[in-house]
Structures are given as C-alpha cells and as structure tokens.
C-alpha cells in the first residue's frame, strides 16, 4: 500500500509542469482554464441561440410547422442516451479520483458507446431529413400542412431547418471531439497516467462532456417540442 | 576562476538554445512574443502598403490609378489585415505575452502549449486570409455586411471569413491564458491592488476576447454557410434578416475596438508613471476604468446601426450608453495628466509617444461623442469623419501606444538600447505625419465626402493631397524604427537590467530575461509604481 502510494506521488510529480509551484496550483489553474473555455463555448453557441430566438419570434408558425417534421421519439431517446452518458462520465471522474483505474476505463468506454449511440441515432434522423429534402439550399422542399399560412411558411421553414442543421451539426461536431477526448483518456488511463494525485485531464474532459450534454438539453425542446397547436 | 565565469555571457531566453526548431516548438512565452512580433510586423507592412495605395489613388479627384473594383478590394484588405491581424494581436500578443508573466512574477503563462497553439492558429488564419487576397481579393469591406457578402459579391468572401474565424481562436486562447495567469499565477504578495496597470488593462481586454470573439466566429461561419449553401439566415429573399448580421457582427466588433485600445492604455499607464517618477494618480480608478470600459463596451454595439433601420427607442438607449463610455475613458486621461502633475518628467522616446497617445486618443474619443449623438451621426455617417475618428483612436491611440511600448521594453526584450535621437525623430514624424494625414479627413467628412469611393469632386482635392502628403511622412516615421531596431540588435548599447530605473518585476530580472524569468520566485512587499521610494537616479542611458 505504502509503495503504491509512493508510486502515485511519483506519477504526480512527473505530471507537474515546470512553471507551477505545486500540484494544487496546477490543478486549480487547469480547472479554471477549462471553465473559461466553456464560457467561450457558451458565447459560441450563443450566436446561434440568438438567431433562433429572433426568427422563432418572427416566424413562429413556420417554426411550429418545421418542428412537426422532427421525430420526437428518436430525439427523446437521444436525450436519455446523453443523460446516461453524463452519468457514466461523472462516475468515471469519481473512479479516477479514487484511483480505481479499471473501473474508470470501463466507465469511460461506456461513455464512448453512449456517444456513438447518440451520433448513430442522429445520423438516422439526418438521413430522414435529407431524403425528404429538408436540407436548406436549392433542393429544399417543404409542404406546409397548414392552409392558413401556405407559401410564406414554407419559405420561412427553410430558416428553421437552416438553424436546425447548424445547431445540431455544431453540437454533433462537439460530440465527435468529445468522443476523441474520452478515447484519449482511456488510452492514457490504461498506461497509468492518472492517480488520485493527478487526474485533472479526466475532470476537465468530464466538464466538457457535461457542457455538450447540456447544450442538447436546450436544443431538444427548442427544436423538437415547439407547441403542437397553432 | 570567478572572473572567468563572469565573462561568460549570462544565459537568457535568446541564447539558451539555437536552431529553427527551438523557436517553432518553443513554449516560452518570451519566444512566442518574438514570433508574434515578427508576424504582425509583416502584416503591418502589408496593411500599410494597401493604405498607401488608397492614399495614392485619392491624390487626384479622378479614379485613375486603380479601378473602383480594385479600390474596393484595397480598402477591404487594408481593414481586414490591420484590424484582425495587426491591431487585435499587437499589444496583447507581443507585449502582453512577453510581459504579463514577468509582471506577475510567474515563470510562464498558465498554458504554455496553448500559447504556442495560438500563434500557429494566428499564422493559419493569416495564410488563409492572404490566400483569399492573393487569388482575387475581397471587396465587402472588413465588415462583411450581408446580403452583399453572402449573395452578391463575386470575390473570395469564404476564404477571408475562414481566415478570420481561425485567427479568432488564436485571440480567444491568448485571452483565456491571460485571465487564468493573472488569477492563478501571481507571485506571493502580488495582490490585485499591487498588480501593474498593464496587467489590469490586458485582463479587461482578455475578458472581451473570451466573451466576444466566439460570437464573431459563429457569425462569420454563418456567412460562409450562407454563401456555400444559401441557408437563408441573413438573406432577406428567404425571410432572413440582414440586420441580425449587423447586430451579431457589432456585438463583437465594437467591443473589439476596446480589445485594441485597452492594452494600449495599459502601456501608457506604465510609461507615464515611469517617466514622471510618480505613483499612478488614482491607481484603483485607472484599474477599474479598464473593467468599466470592457463592461460598457458590450452594451453600445448598435451605435454602428443608427441609420440601418433600428427602432428610434433602441437608438436612444444605445446613444446614451455610448456616451457613458466617455466616463471611464476620461477617468484614464485625467489620471494620466494628474500623474504627470508635479512629477519630474523626462522626455525619452516612450514618453513622447505617450504624450502623442494622450492627445490623439482624446481627439478620437471626443469625436466618438459626436458620432454617438443621433442627429449628428445621420449627417456624418459613412463619411470621412468616421474614418478620421477611428483612425485617431486606432492609429493615433493604439499604434502610438504599441510604438511607445516597443521602445520602452525593447531593452528588456533584446538587452539592447535603441538610438535615442533617431527614435525621438521618428516619434515626431509619426505625430506630425499622423495629424497631417487624418485631421483633413474630419473636415472632408464634415463637408460630406463619403467613404469607400475611388473618385471625388475636385473641390475636395486640396484636403486629400494634404492627407496623402501626411501619409508619406507617417510612412517614414514607421520605417525609421524598423531600421534602427534591427540596427540596435547588433550595434545598440547594452541596456542592463533596468535602463529606465523603473519599478515592476520585469525590471528586476536581467535583460534579456533568463528562460525561467526569475532566478528565484519574487516576493512582493511593495505597491505598484513605488517611485517615491525608488532611488532617484537619473535615467542613465539614452540622453
């Protein structure tokens, strides 16, 4: 026990970068840096959310029409998948903190599987929209179901779909990056990089994963669950 | 034996190792600062070349030197290069990168590898944007207004937008690094109230970089998507709103002018204190004014859109909020002059540039008040008055501050003194050249001469000739430092650790500093700018 503890501390010392005084300063710094980065991410998505709010206020009926084309079952399933992945991610961070290396690797692998599950389901949805010409551009085609707002709504629905593709696409890109990061944690974890004295990469990737999850928690109601009534 | 050791040159960040790899893979904030210095200097000359072409075209009323299409491309490329690839990284990425860790007593920035990444992103963005320019150029103006940029322009908008998008992330990472460094890496005893004002103002600018830049990134991404796929978000034909683009664009691009000016204000605070041998008058007020400018800067963006069709009530509110920015700006100007009051002032080059800054920034700031008043703005909107106004702030303010800072810290960066007499001459030339170039533009704009045309009525020729003549003087003023800075690398006198007898941790280590900045971690027990207790030696070098 004592020897393994010594080994852990040695791993931690190797992980201490030259410009920090001690591990505590390094951990606090890297965690603070991650929070700042997430702040920039909020602003990054914020531009799209702002555009969404403006156009949803202007073209509410078109947005309702567009949202009718969403597959709520698949969307809800994906929401559940992501929430579960956040749970396994959080447990994985805890396992790293407690020094349970194998448990951490298993939990992170499950997180990756959930991540791929989300992207797979999303791909099915994207395919559906694609074959139905619900992709903005010259091939865009939309039959309005509401005779009260025929032509203009079809046109404005294109803006709904533009935002749908841009927002979920950007989110999916973040998921892909997230899966890559967790995979990197798994490899480094197997090589024994993390100990209870040094696990801030795990913690930071965890923060990122939860952030991406949280973006979806907003995207789902905003894009799928707009009022069914007119 | 002991004397033999002393003869050996002290190891510093420049001579610790050699070779191209030791520079391109460095994580030392000082070397990255030098990399930035070289890159943005190249961009400055390129942007300056385009400016010179613009001024030459405007020498005569007829559009005879270049076609109107070429002229559109010239001012667009001048704007894009100068704003995104010179002014925004100038003081933060060069001087800030070099000095923030030294000033807070740290061995490096919080994330050295991220810092290097930011330089590579800058280069990638610059090369992408330059490729777009070389292969045909962009003609939208640096503002990329829709729907012209998304639908009608037949130039390389996507390439330029992606270049700025990439460079934006370089700016975000620099800002993030500064914020985390100033929060977490300060030496023992370096409290917030002892922090040099240069760090305060870079901190304020970093907040804007972190909060604002992602918004321009996503906006330009939407412009690129709109052009590529016609997604309709900014296209009025599909129900999109071009005004939304302007809102999103200025939400970043107005605060961005404070990214440009705030670090410059930090430079001026350092220099005014040093060459007046006094503590900053109202230190807390100068520090908090930086934060106030950063906060207010986010609430004034729509003053660029008074004539674009926003509601009268929105315009009223934005006009009022724009006036408010004058308060913290004036706090700074008054506090600098109060610092000089009864100080023992010496007129070295950095101080001359600082005087220039204070005067020109005041003119630029006050004409900003003209422009934020609704009635007057309708008259002078999109005229040369606006051009003169923001060049007084950006060139008269920021470039002056950058030059001031370069001269002030050149001995620290290189260990060599620049030639003082030549430097004073260059400061004079820049001041005279600048005013001759840009003051006539106030009058031109007030008389109604619109910006962005390559021809103009003959009545306006005298003032335009004056402006072009001034631009030539200005160019000489900028070429001179370029020559004598390089000259000083070889022939300059050795600077010693503290040629200005200045306070601040960066002056307590050798010049150039060792790779780890300090031989041992400094412990701070004194206020910033403690010149009253600094030994009152004469400034030894450069008279």
Interface residues (C-beta under 8 A of the other chain):
Chain A: X17 X18 X19 X21 X25 X28 X29 X30 X32 X33 X36 X37 X39 X40 X41 X43 X44 X45 X46 X47 X48 X50 X51 X54 X55 X58 X59 X136 X137 X138 X152 X155 X156 X158 X159 X162 X163 X165 X166
Chain B: X106 X107 X108 X110 X111 X112 X114 X172 X176 X177 X179 X180 X183 X184 X185 X210 X211 X212 X213 X214 X215 X217 X218 X219 X222 X225 X229 X230 X231 X232 X233 X238 X239 X240 X241 X244 X247 X248 X516 X521
